[in-house]
Amino acid sequence: MAAAKSTRSAAWGKKSSTIFDGIRQAFRYECIKEEVIESYLEQAGPVVYGKAYDSGLIFSVSELKRSLPWHEESFDGNTM
């Protein structure tokens, strides 16, 4: 059980890292200074995950996920 929990924690940590990398990239794209970005991320604190009880929000995210493959050619693998 401990190994499964450790693996799950590592997966969530990777997702948190991906979120912060995406925020960094978006701020850089907007020409925000690197020290401002890092200060913002330090003040933001850790990513907190929780259950979503808003079925409308869950539906919207599901629809977005379902529609993304139709727009795949619009995305560059190196950008958000």
Protein Blocks (a to p, Z undefined) as FASTA:
>chain_A
ZZmmmmmmmmmmmmmmmmmmmmmmmmmmnopafklmmmmmmmnopadddddfbfklmmmm
mmmmmmmmmmmmmpcfkbZZ
